Amino acid sequence: MNHIHISARNISKTFNRRQIFSDISFSTSAPGSIAITGKNGAGKSTLAKIIAGVLSSTSGELLIELDGKKLDDEARKTHIGFVSPYLNLYDEFSAMENLFLLMRIRSSHDCMDHEIEPLLKRFSLWERRDDAIRAYSTGMKQRLKYVFALAHSPSVLILDEPTANLDNDGIKVVEDVVTEQKRSSILIVATNDSAEAAWCEESIRL
């Protein structure tokens, strides 16, 4: 099994001359879990996006290493899964079309057959896989984002507001995913919900 490690040193982020947070440092290896907590506007989602590679930090250094070797931005895509209520989907396309587009971006077509069907069934979307996303409820879209994030069996799973828009059944599936991820990989949760933060062994308060 590959060994993955994340370390951040003095990460800071500024938007329009306003400092969101400064000098954030942490380190974790698989299996490991970290909750990012803090008040509204503290920068939880921003830090999650920086770790996921969606945003860049203003200063500081973030390293993701696999078996001791630093992963570049392109390689990170194949090892990180990211779920956020703010991620956009292509509403005019079906769930399957969205998934195929994502696989092309990740260059991971090989995972489609043996991963996508079980995941869609697990998140109760298999029967709606060919429907346009615009016909999905907000909760269904959130479930589909989990399918996207898990399709390539990521070594690092980053969840921003993990149970947002989900009903009780959806939350139970997410809790099961969290338990599985923590066994052998890295879990990072950005939340202001104390129950979700309790999923993690360590925490960063912004």
C-alpha atoms as an extended CHARMM CRD file, in Angstrom:
* protein
*
       206  EXT
         1         1  MET       CA              0.0000000000        0.0000000000        0.0000000000  PROA      1               0.0000000000
         2         2  ASN       CA              1.2480000000        3.4750000000       -0.8780000000  PROA      2               0.0000000000
         3         3  HSD       CA              2.0160000000        5.7800000000        2.0380000000  PROA      3               0.0000000000
         4         4  ILE       CA              0.6150000000        9.3100000000        1.7340000000  PROA      4               0.0000000000
         5         5  HSD       CA              1.5990000000       12.2760000000        3.8780000000  PROA      5               0.0000000000
         6         6  ILE       CA              0.3700000000       15.8850000000        3.9950000000  PROA      6               0.0000000000
         7         7  SER       CA              2.2410000000       18.7360000000        5.6360000000  PROA      7               0.0000000000
         8         8  ALA       CA              1.4830000000       22.4600000000        5.6910000000  PROA      8               0.0000000000
         9         9  ARG       CA              3.9150000000       25.0950000000        6.8930000000  PROA      9               0.0000000000
        10        10  ASN       CA              2.8140000000       28.6460000000        7.6410000000  PROA      10              0.0000000000
        11        11  ILE       CA             -0.0690000000       28.6490000000        5.1610000000  PROA      11              0.0000000000
        12        12  SER       CA             -1.6860000000       32.0970000000        4.8050000000  PROA      12              0.0000000000
        13        13  LYS       CA             -4.4430000000       33.3880000000        2.5300000000  PROA      13              0.0000000000
        14        14  THR       CA             -5.4110000000       36.9350000000        1.6350000000  PROA      14              0.0000000000
        15        15  PHE       CA             -8.3920000000       38.0480000000       -0.4810000000  PROA      15              0.0000000000
        16        16  ASN       CA             -8.5510000000       41.6480000000       -1.6880000000  PROA      16              0.0000000000
        17        17  ARG       CA             -6.0310000000       42.7330000000        0.9430000000  PROA      17              0.0000000000
        18        18  ARG       CA             -8.0500000000       41.0660000000        3.7210000000  PROA      18              0.0000000000
        19        19  GLN       CA             -6.2430000000       38.3020000000        5.5430000000  PROA      19              0.0000000000
        20        20  ILE       CA             -8.4590000000       35.2360000000        5.8690000000  PROA      20              0.0000000000
        21        21  PHE       CA             -6.0260000000       33.2650000000        8.0470000000  PROA      21              0.0000000000
        22        22  SER       CA             -2.2900000000       33.1630000000        8.6350000000  PROA      22              0.0000000000
        23        23  ASP       CA              0.5220000000       30.8040000000        9.6170000000  PROA      23              0.0000000000
        24        24  ILE       CA             -1.4520000000       27.5540000000        9.5790000000  PROA      24              0.0000000000
        25        25  SER       CA              0.7590000000       24.5070000000       10.0300000000  PROA      25              0.0000000000
        26        26  PHE       CA             -0.1270000000       20.8420000000       10.3970000000  PROA      26              0.0000000000
        27        27  SER       CA              1.0450000000       17.3980000000        9.4170000000  PROA      27              0.0000000000
        28        28  THR       CA             -0.6960000000       14.0460000000        9.0400000000  PROA      28              0.0000000000
        29        29  SER       CA             -0.1460000000       10.6480000000        7.4480000000  PROA      29              0.0000000000
        30        30  ALA       CA             -2.4720000000        7.8230000000        6.5350000000  PROA      30              0.0000000000
        31        31  PRO       CA             -4.3740000000        6.6690000000        8.4610000000  PROA      31              0.0000000000
        32        32  GLY       CA             -5.1820000000       10.0830000000        9.8670000000  PROA      32              0.0000000000
        33        33  SER       CA             -8.0200000000       12.5720000000       10.2110000000  PROA      33              0.0000000000
        34        34  ILE       CA             -8.1750000000       16.3130000000       10.7850000000  PROA      34              0.0000000000
        35        35  ALA       CA            -11.1530000000       18.6150000000       11.3660000000  PROA      35              0.0000000000
        36        36  ILE       CA            -10.9200000000       22.2440000000       10.2620000000  PROA      36              0.0000000000
        37        37  THR       CA            -13.1790000000       24.2770000000       12.5530000000  PROA      37              0.0000000000
        38        38  GLY       CA            -13.8960000000       27.9160000000       13.3590000000  PROA      38              0.0000000000
        39        39  LYS       CA            -16.5220000000       30.6140000000       13.1610000000  PROA      39              0.0000000000
        40        40  ASN       CA            -18.3560000000       31.5280000000        9.9730000000  PROA      40              0.0000000000
        41        41  GLY       CA            -15.9850000000       33.4160000000        7.7230000000  PROA      41              0.0000000000
        42        42  ALA       CA            -12.8750000000       32.0700000000        9.4310000000  PROA      42              0.0000000000
        43        43  GLY       CA            -11.6930000000       30.4400000000        6.2040000000  PROA      43              0.0000000000
        44        44  LYS       CA            -12.5540000000       26.7660000000        6.7120000000  PROA      44              0.0000000000
        45        45  SER       CA            -13.7100000000       26.2500000000        3.1220000000  PROA      45              0.0000000000
        46        46  THR       CA            -10.7770000000       28.2710000000        1.8150000000  PROA      46              0.0000000000
        47        47  LEU       CA             -8.2430000000       26.0870000000        3.6230000000  PROA      47              0.0000000000
        48        48  ALA       CA            -10.0120000000       22.9460000000        2.4110000000  PROA      48              0.0000000000
        49        49  LYS       CA             -9.7850000000       24.2270000000       -1.1730000000  PROA      49              0.0000000000
        50        50  ILE       CA             -6.0940000000       24.9900000000       -0.7800000000  PROA      50              0.0000000000
        51        51  ILE       CA             -5.4110000000       21.4430000000        0.4330000000  PROA      51              0.0000000000
        52        52  ALA       CA             -7.5030000000       20.0740000000       -2.4390000000  PROA      52              0.0000000000
        53        53  GLY       CA             -5.5580000000       22.1610000000       -4.9520000000  PROA      53              0.0000000000
        54        54  VAL       CA             -8.5800000000       24.2370000000       -6.0060000000  PROA      54              0.0000000000
        55        55  LEU       CA             -7.0300000000       27.4450000000       -4.6000000000  PROA      55              0.0000000000
        56        56  SER       CA             -3.4610000000       28.5550000000       -3.9990000000  PROA      56              0.0000000000
        57        57  SER       CA             -2.2110000000       29.9330000000       -0.7210000000  PROA      57              0.0000000000
        58        58  THR       CA             -0.8750000000       33.4840000000       -0.5880000000  PROA      58              0.0000000000
        59        59  SER       CA              2.1840000000       32.2860000000        1.2970000000  PROA      59              0.0000000000
        60        60  GLY       CA              3.4900000000       29.1830000000        2.9890000000  PROA      60              0.0000000000
        61        61  GLU       CA              4.0290000000       25.6800000000        1.6860000000  PROA      61              0.0000000000
        62        62  LEU       CA              1.7560000000       22.6730000000        1.3090000000  PROA      62              0.0000000000
        63        63  LEU       CA              3.3180000000       19.3130000000        0.5130000000  PROA      63              0.0000000000
        64        64  ILE       CA              1.5780000000       16.0870000000       -0.3920000000  PROA      64              0.0000000000
        65        65  GLU       CA              4.0020000000       13.1960000000       -0.5980000000  PROA      65              0.0000000000
        66        66  LEU       CA              3.5050000000        9.6520000000       -1.8020000000  PROA      66              0.0000000000
        67        67  ASP       CA              6.1080000000        7.1770000000       -0.5800000000  PROA      67              0.0000000000
        68        68  GLY       CA              8.3550000000       10.1210000000        0.2340000000  PROA      68              0.0000000000
        69        69  LYS       CA              8.0550000000       11.7810000000       -3.1840000000  PROA      69              0.0000000000
        70        70  LYS       CA              6.3410000000       15.1570000000       -3.6340000000  PROA      70              0.0000000000
        71        71  LEU       CA              3.2440000000       15.0780000000       -5.8280000000  PROA      71              0.0000000000
        72        72  ASP       CA              2.9100000000       17.8550000000       -8.3940000000  PROA      72              0.0000000000
        73        73  ASP       CA             -0.4390000000       19.5420000000       -9.0760000000  PROA      73              0.0000000000
        74        74  GLU       CA             -1.3320000000       17.1120000000      -11.8720000000  PROA      74              0.0000000000
        75        75  ALA       CA             -0.5420000000       14.0160000000       -9.8190000000  PROA      75              0.0000000000
        76        76  ARG       CA             -2.5880000000       15.2680000000       -6.8720000000  PROA      76              0.0000000000
        77        77  LYS       CA             -5.7990000000       14.9310000000       -8.8810000000  PROA      77              0.0000000000
        78        78  THR       CA             -5.4500000000       11.1580000000       -8.8950000000  PROA      78              0.0000000000
        79        79  HSD       CA             -5.0470000000       10.9420000000       -5.1120000000  PROA      79              0.0000000000
        80        80  ILE       CA             -7.4930000000       13.5360000000       -3.7420000000  PROA      80              0.0000000000
        81        81  GLY       CA            -11.2770000000       13.4110000000       -3.5150000000  PROA      81              0.0000000000
        82        82  PHE       CA            -13.0690000000       16.6640000000       -2.6900000000  PROA      82              0.0000000000
        83        83  VAL       CA            -16.7220000000       17.2300000000       -1.7430000000  PROA      83              0.0000000000
        84        84  SER       CA            -18.1980000000       20.7000000000       -1.2830000000  PROA      84              0.0000000000
        85        85  PRO       CA            -21.7110000000       22.1200000000       -1.6550000000  PROA      85              0.0000000000
        86        86  TYR       CA            -20.1200000000       24.9100000000       -3.6980000000  PROA      86              0.0000000000
        87        87  LEU       CA            -18.7210000000       22.6920000000       -6.4540000000  PROA      87              0.0000000000
        88        88  ASN       CA            -20.5550000000       23.1330000000       -9.7430000000  PROA      88              0.0000000000
        89        89  LEU       CA            -22.0310000000       20.4140000000      -11.9410000000  PROA      89              0.0000000000
        90        90  TYR       CA            -23.0310000000       20.5730000000      -15.6020000000  PROA      90              0.0000000000
        91        91  ASP       CA            -26.8100000000       20.8110000000      -15.2190000000  PROA      91              0.0000000000
        92        92  GLU       CA            -27.5480000000       20.0830000000      -18.8730000000  PROA      92              0.0000000000
        93        93  PHE       CA            -25.6970000000       16.7500000000      -18.7190000000  PROA      93              0.0000000000
        94        94  SER       CA            -26.7220000000       13.5220000000      -17.0290000000  PROA      94              0.0000000000
        95        95  ALA       CA            -24.9790000000       12.0690000000      -13.9880000000  PROA      95              0.0000000000
        96        96  MET       CA            -23.1200000000        9.5810000000      -16.1830000000  PROA      96              0.0000000000
        97        97  GLU       CA            -22.0470000000       12.2900000000      -18.6210000000  PROA      97              0.0000000000
        98        98  ASN       CA            -20.7530000000       14.3860000000      -15.7340000000  PROA      98              0.0000000000
        99        99  LEU       CA            -18.8580000000       11.3790000000      -14.4150000000  PROA      99              0.0000000000
       100       100  PHE       CA            -17.2710000000       10.5960000000      -17.7830000000  PROA      100             0.0000000000
       101       101  LEU       CA            -16.1280000000       14.2080000000      -18.0880000000  PROA      101             0.0000000000
       102       102  LEU       CA            -14.5310000000       14.0000000000      -14.6720000000  PROA      102             0.0000000000
       103       103  MET       CA            -12.7990000000       10.7510000000      -15.5380000000  PROA      103             0.0000000000
       104       104  ARG       CA            -11.3370000000       12.4000000000      -18.6370000000  PROA      104             0.0000000000
       105       105  ILE       CA             -9.9590000000       15.2200000000      -16.5130000000  PROA      105             0.0000000000
       106       106  ARG       CA             -8.4370000000       12.7020000000      -14.1070000000  PROA      106             0.0000000000
       107       107  SER       CA             -7.3540000000       10.3680000000      -16.9380000000  PROA      107             0.0000000000
       108       108  SER       CA             -8.8820000000        7.5160000000      -14.9600000000  PROA      108             0.0000000000
       109       109  HSD       CA            -11.3440000000        5.8420000000      -17.3330000000  PROA      109             0.0000000000
       110       110  ASP       CA            -10.3260000000        2.4380000000      -16.0070000000  PROA      110             0.0000000000
       111       111  CYS       CA            -12.2250000000        2.9550000000      -12.7480000000  PROA      111             0.0000000000
       112       112  MET       CA            -15.5960000000        3.5180000000      -14.4150000000  PROA      112             0.0000000000
       113       113  ASP       CA            -16.9000000000       -0.0190000000      -14.7610000000  PROA      113             0.0000000000
       114       114  HSD       CA            -16.0020000000       -1.4500000000      -11.3660000000  PROA      114             0.0000000000
       115       115  GLU       CA            -16.4740000000        1.6760000000       -9.2550000000  PROA      115             0.0000000000
       116       116  ILE       CA            -19.2360000000        3.8870000000      -10.6540000000  PROA      116             0.0000000000
       117       117  GLU       CA            -22.1820000000        1.4990000000      -10.6070000000  PROA      117             0.0000000000
       118       118  PRO       CA            -21.6960000000        0.4020000000       -6.9580000000  PROA      118             0.0000000000
       119       119  LEU       CA            -21.2100000000        4.0150000000       -5.8770000000  PROA      119             0.0000000000
       120       120  LEU       CA            -24.3090000000        5.2570000000       -7.6850000000  PROA      120             0.0000000000
       121       121  LYS       CA            -26.2950000000        2.4520000000       -6.0790000000  PROA      121             0.0000000000
       122       122  ARG       CA            -24.8120000000        3.1800000000       -2.6620000000  PROA      122             0.0000000000
       123       123  PHE       CA            -25.9010000000        6.8130000000       -2.9180000000  PROA      123             0.0000000000
       124       124  SER       CA            -29.3340000000        5.8690000000       -4.3410000000  PROA      124             0.0000000000
       125       125  LEU       CA            -28.6990000000        7.4410000000       -7.7580000000  PROA      125             0.0000000000
       126       126  TRP       CA            -28.4200000000        4.4410000000      -10.0570000000  PROA      126             0.0000000000
       127       127  GLU       CA            -32.0050000000        4.6470000000      -11.2800000000  PROA      127             0.0000000000
       128       128  ARG       CA            -31.5110000000        8.3460000000      -12.0730000000  PROA      128             0.0000000000
       129       129  ARG       CA            -28.0810000000        8.0530000000      -13.6760000000  PROA      129             0.0000000000
       130       130  ASP       CA            -29.2750000000        9.0930000000      -17.1470000000  PROA      130             0.0000000000
       131       131  ASP       CA            -31.3820000000       12.0540000000      -15.9820000000  PROA      131             0.0000000000
       132       132  ALA       CA            -30.1360000000       15.5870000000      -16.5540000000  PROA      132             0.0000000000
       133       133  ILE       CA            -28.6520000000       17.0820000000      -13.3850000000  PROA      133             0.0000000000
       134       134  ARG       CA            -31.0830000000       20.0070000000      -13.6010000000  PROA      134             0.0000000000
       135       135  ALA       CA            -33.8090000000       17.5250000000      -12.5990000000  PROA      135             0.0000000000
       136       136  TYR       CA            -31.9270000000       16.5720000000       -9.4230000000  PROA      136             0.0000000000
       137       137  SER       CA            -32.7660000000       17.9540000000       -5.9890000000  PROA      137             0.0000000000
       138       138  THR       CA            -30.0370000000       19.7490000000       -4.0370000000  PROA      138             0.0000000000
       139       139  GLY       CA            -29.5580000000       16.6370000000       -1.9080000000  PROA      139             0.0000000000
       140       140  MET       CA            -29.1890000000       14.4010000000       -4.9630000000  PROA      140             0.0000000000
       141       141  LYS       CA            -26.5340000000       16.7190000000       -6.3590000000  PROA      141             0.0000000000
       142       142  GLN       CA            -24.6540000000       16.4850000000       -3.0760000000  PROA      142             0.0000000000
       143       143  ARG       CA            -24.8180000000       12.6850000000       -3.2210000000  PROA      143             0.0000000000
       144       144  LEU       CA            -23.4580000000       12.7700000000       -6.7720000000  PROA      144             0.0000000000
       145       145  LYS       CA            -20.5000000000       14.8590000000       -5.6040000000  PROA      145             0.0000000000
       146       146  TYR       CA            -19.6140000000       12.0020000000       -3.2660000000  PROA      146             0.0000000000
       147       147  VAL       CA            -19.6710000000        9.6030000000       -6.1980000000  PROA      147             0.0000000000
       148       148  PHE       CA            -17.2710000000       11.9290000000       -8.0490000000  PROA      148             0.0000000000
       149       149  ALA       CA            -14.9620000000       12.1650000000       -5.0510000000  PROA      149             0.0000000000
       150       150  LEU       CA            -14.8470000000        8.4240000000       -4.3350000000  PROA      150             0.0000000000
       151       151  ALA       CA            -14.7490000000        7.0240000000       -7.8720000000  PROA      151             0.0000000000
       152       152  HSD       CA            -10.9480000000        6.7790000000       -7.9360000000  PROA      152             0.0000000000
       153       153  SER       CA            -10.5830000000        5.4960000000       -4.3490000000  PROA      153             0.0000000000
       154       154  PRO       CA             -8.6990000000        8.5870000000       -3.1410000000  PROA      154             0.0000000000
       155       155  SER       CA             -5.8980000000        8.4430000000       -0.6100000000  PROA      155             0.0000000000
       156       156  VAL       CA             -7.0380000000       11.8360000000        0.7070000000  PROA      156             0.0000000000
       157       157  LEU       CA            -10.7460000000       12.6630000000        1.0950000000  PROA      157             0.0000000000
       158       158  ILE       CA            -11.5840000000       16.3050000000        1.8360000000  PROA      158             0.0000000000
       159       159  LEU       CA            -15.1330000000       17.0870000000        2.9270000000  PROA      159             0.0000000000
       160       160  ASP       CA            -16.3770000000       20.6660000000        3.1720000000  PROA      160             0.0000000000
       161       161  GLU       CA            -19.7050000000       20.8340000000        5.0490000000  PROA      161             0.0000000000
       162       162  PRO       CA            -20.0380000000       17.0620000000        4.5630000000  PROA      162             0.0000000000
       163       163  THR       CA            -23.7300000000       16.5960000000        5.3730000000  PROA      163             0.0000000000
       164       164  ALA       CA            -25.0600000000       19.8150000000        3.8250000000  PROA      164             0.0000000000
       165       165  ASN       CA            -28.4040000000       19.2720000000        2.0630000000  PROA      165             0.0000000000
       166       166  LEU       CA            -28.5290000000       15.5470000000        2.9030000000  PROA      166             0.0000000000
       167       167  ASP       CA            -31.4280000000       13.6700000000        4.4940000000  PROA      167             0.0000000000
       168       168  ASN       CA            -30.9330000000       11.0870000000        7.2410000000  PROA      168             0.0000000000
       169       169  ASP       CA            -30.2810000000        8.2490000000        4.7890000000  PROA      169             0.0000000000
       170       170  GLY       CA            -27.6560000000       10.3080000000        2.9820000000  PROA      170             0.0000000000
       171       171  ILE       CA            -25.9840000000       11.2800000000        6.2370000000  PROA      171             0.0000000000
       172       172  LYS       CA            -25.7740000000        7.6180000000        7.2710000000  PROA      172             0.0000000000
       173       173  VAL       CA            -24.0010000000        6.7350000000        4.0100000000  PROA      173             0.0000000000
       174       174  VAL       CA            -21.5470000000        9.5960000000        4.5420000000  PROA      174             0.0000000000
       175       175  GLU       CA            -20.8390000000        8.4390000000        8.0950000000  PROA      175             0.0000000000
       176       176  ASP       CA            -20.0480000000        4.9650000000        6.7470000000  PROA      176             0.0000000000
       177       177  VAL       CA            -17.7280000000        6.4510000000        4.0980000000  PROA      177             0.0000000000
       178       178  VAL       CA            -15.9560000000        8.4760000000        6.7900000000  PROA      178             0.0000000000
       179       179  THR       CA            -15.3890000000        5.3540000000        8.9040000000  PROA      179             0.0000000000
       180       180  GLU       CA            -13.9550000000        3.4940000000        5.9140000000  PROA      180             0.0000000000
       181       181  GLN       CA            -11.6970000000        6.3620000000        4.8720000000  PROA      181             0.0000000000
       182       182  LYS       CA            -10.1960000000        6.7170000000        8.3450000000  PROA      182             0.0000000000
       183       183  ARG       CA             -9.1100000000        3.0790000000        8.4370000000  PROA      183             0.0000000000
       184       184  SER       CA             -6.3370000000        3.3800000000        5.8680000000  PROA      184             0.0000000000
       185       185  SER       CA             -6.3040000000        6.8430000000        4.2880000000  PROA      185             0.0000000000
       186       186  ILE       CA             -6.4980000000       10.5410000000        5.1870000000  PROA      186             0.0000000000
       187       187  LEU       CA             -9.7570000000       12.3310000000        6.0180000000  PROA      187             0.0000000000
       188       188  ILE       CA            -10.0330000000       16.1180000000        6.2720000000  PROA      188             0.0000000000
       189       189  VAL       CA            -13.3600000000       17.6870000000        7.3180000000  PROA      189             0.0000000000
       190       190  ALA       CA            -14.1320000000       21.4240000000        7.2210000000  PROA      190             0.0000000000
       191       191  THR       CA            -17.1270000000       22.0820000000        9.4580000000  PROA      191             0.0000000000
       192       192  ASN       CA            -18.6710000000       24.1600000000       12.2210000000  PROA      192             0.0000000000
       193       193  ASP       CA            -20.7600000000       21.1670000000       13.3370000000  PROA      193             0.0000000000
       194       194  SER       CA            -19.3300000000       19.6300000000       16.5100000000  PROA      194             0.0000000000
       195       195  ALA       CA            -20.6490000000       16.1570000000       15.6510000000  PROA      195             0.0000000000
       196       196  GLU       CA            -18.8630000000       16.2100000000       12.2780000000  PROA      196             0.0000000000
       197       197  ALA       CA            -15.6820000000       17.5540000000       13.8700000000  PROA      197             0.0000000000
       198       198  ALA       CA            -15.8090000000       14.6280000000       16.3140000000  PROA      198             0.0000000000
       199       199  TRP       CA            -15.2810000000       12.2420000000       13.3940000000  PROA      199             0.0000000000
       200       200  CYS       CA            -11.6490000000       13.3470000000       13.3580000000  PROA      200             0.0000000000
       201       201  GLU       CA             -8.7600000000       12.5950000000       15.6910000000  PROA      201             0.0000000000
       202       202  GLU       CA             -7.0880000000       16.0080000000       15.3200000000  PROA      202             0.0000000000
       203       203  SER       CA             -8.3280000000       19.5240000000       14.7020000000  PROA      203             0.0000000000
       204       204  ILE       CA             -7.2410000000       22.8920000000       13.3550000000  PROA      204             0.0000000000
       205       205  ARG       CA             -9.1810000000       25.8640000000       14.6790000000  PROA      205             0.0000000000
       206       206  LEU       CA             -9.0970000000       28.9900000000       12.5380000000  PROA      206             0.0000000000
